[in-house]
Amino acid sequence: MSLKNQPNLPSENNVYETERLILRPMSLEDGEFIFELYNRPKFIQYIGDRHLKTISDAENYIKNRFLPQIERLGFGNYLVVTKDKNEKIGGVGIFEREGLDIVDIGFSLLEEFEGKGYAYEAAQKVKSIGMDDFGLKKISAITLKDNFSSQKLIEKLGLKFKNHVTLPNEDEELMYFETE
């Protein structure tokens, strides 16, 4: 997937807004938040243990995993912040993932902010950024078979279940969804 010769691509500095949220590219200053989010039991259960044992580990994860994709493609993982209280509540993004031919959309919120429509609002915005601003033709999503709330949100975004996949170096079979 080459985006190099496309004019007027948004820079990694772009900040996006929805009715209730601000989405901005993850940065090293978000290390403490990523450390907290990625070590929540629900994140580990449904997304996986990223083995971030310190805030420094989280900063390195951002530096080595998030920033290179944003620099290369112009899009990646965005911090989700509420407009009303300026609270960091989660992350949403479009990711290149080993084992998938089509970039996938992912999202995770702190539990106390779930069930309020924030994940859908943020994911819908990121999907439109990917497709409208970056010309992506398709977006995929993966989730565990028992993560019913993610499945529901993925389907609400307009992605359809296609099959089951197992990513490289992983054991668990995942549900794979794709835009039509």
N, C-alpha and C positions, 0 to 999 in steps of 0.2 A: 504494500500500500504506500504509494508515494504522494506526498502532499507538497513537494518542494516547489513546483512551478505554478502554484495557485496564487493569484493576486489577493492582496488585502486580507490575509489571514490574521485573525486576532493574535496579539502577542500574549506571552505568558503573564503579562501584567494586567490583563483584562479582568475586571471584576464584573460579575453579573448579578442582576437583582431579579427577584420574584416579588410577589405581593408582600410576603412576610420575611423573606430571607435574602441574605447576601452570600454569594458564592465567590470565593477567591482561591487562586491556586495555593496549594499547600506550600509552606515555606519552613525553613529551619526553626523559626520562632514558634511553630506549632508542635514542637517535640514533646512538651509536657502534656498537651492535649492528646496526641497520638498515643503516648505511653498509657494514659488513662483509658482511652477508648479501646485500644487493642488488647488490654489486659482485663477487660470486663468479661465475666464468665459467659455471657451470651455471645460476645464476639468470638471468643475461643471456641465455643460450641458450634456456632453456625458458619464461621468464616475460617477459623483456624488459629493456632498458636503461632505467632510470628516471633516468639522467643525474644521479646523486648524486655529486658530485665532492668534497664536503667533509662533515664531520660536521654542520656547520650546514645544508647542503642536506638531509641526512637528517632533522634536527630539523624543518625547515620542511615536509618531506614528511609527517611525522607530524602536525604542526599543521594542515596544510591538507587532507590527504586522510583521515587516520584519525580524528582527534578530532571533526571535525564530524559524521561519520556516527554515532559512538558517542553523541554528545550528542543527536542528532536521533532515533535509533532505539533506542538502548540496547544495541546490539550492533555489532560491527565486527571489528577485527583484534586478535588476542590474541597476546601473547608466550608462547612455550612454554619452560618452565623445568623442568629435572629436579629431582625431589624429593631424590634422594640426594646430589647434589653442588651443587645450586643453580646449574646452568649454563644460560645462555641458549642454546637450541639452534635456535630457529626461530620462525616465525609461522604462525598459522592463523586463518581468519576467514570471516565471511559478509559479502559486499560487494554494494552497489548498483553496477552497472556499466552505463555508457552502452551502449546497443545490446542489452541483455538485459532482458526483462520480469520475470524471476524472479531474485531475489538468488542470487549464486553463492558456493560454498564454495571457498576457496583455501588452499593450504598450501605452505610451503617450509622446508626444514631445511638447516643446514650439512651438507655432504657427510659429514663424519665421524660424523654421527648417523643417517644413512640406513641402511635395512636392519635396523633394530632394532624396528620396529613403532611407533615414536613418532609418525610422521605419521598413521597410522591411528587410534591411541589419541586423539590431539588432535583430529583431524577428526571422529571419531565423537562426541566430547563436544560439539564446537561445533555439529554437526548437531542433536544432541538439545537443546542450549540454544535454538537457533533454532526448532525445531519444538515442543518441549514448553513452554519458558518464554515464548516470544514468539509462539506460535501460527502460525508460518509453515506454510502448507499444502504448499508445494513449495520445493525448493532445486535449483539447477542447478550445473553445473560445466563449465568449458571447459579444453581442453588442446590442445597441439600434436599433430599426427598422429604424430610420432616420439617423443613422451614416453610410452613404454610403461609405465613404473613409475607415473606419475600416472594413466594410464587404468585400470590394474589396481586402484589404491587407490580411485578413484572408483567403479568397479563393485563393489568390496568394501563400499563405503558404501551400496550399494543403489540407485545412480543408473544409469539405462539410457541408452545412446546413442540420440539422437533424429535429429540431422542435423548438417550443417556450417554454421557461421556465420562471418561476417567482421564484426568490431566496427568502429564508426565510426572513421575516420582510421587504420585498420590495413589492411595488404595481405594478411596471412597468413590463410588459412582455418583455422578451429579446429574441433575436434570438440566438440559440445554434448551434454551429458548432463543428465538431469532425474530427480527422484524420481517415482515412479508414483503 
